Amino acid sequence: MTENLVLSESVEIVYEKKITPFGTSAKIDAPKKYRGWRAYVIIVKD
């Protein structure tokens, strides 16, 4: 099933990153200039 993603937000940037281990959890790095901004994380199957 294919669905389109529609964002009604004003988008600043879209980029792809790998999720990396962080202790017993995981993290995604983001540029420092976006610290404190709100973000969406979309997980996709490989």
N, C-alpha and C positions, 0 to 999 in steps of 0.2 A: 504494500500500500504506500503510495507516495502522496504526501501532503505538503502544501506550501507553507512557509513560515512568514507571517506578516507581523512586522513591528510597527507600532504606532508611536514609538518614541523617537526623539531626535538622536540619531546614532553618530557618535564621535569617531569611532574606529572599529574595524573588525579585523581580528587576527587569529591565527591558529597557534596553539601551544600544546605541548605534551604535559600530561599530569604526572608529577614526580612524587616519589615517596617522601613523607615528612613524619618521622616517628612512627606511630601506629596509624597514621592517617595519610592524606595526600594533599598536594597543593598545586596551584597554577600560578606561575609568576606573571606579573603585570608591570608595565613601565611605572616608575616612581611618580611621574607626573599625574597619574590617575589615582593615587592614594586618596581614599575617602570618597571616591565616586561610587555610584551604584552600578552594578554590572549583572549581566545574565550569563550563566554558564550552560551551554548545551552540550550534552554528552552524546557522541555518535559511536556506532559500532564500527570496528575496523574491518 
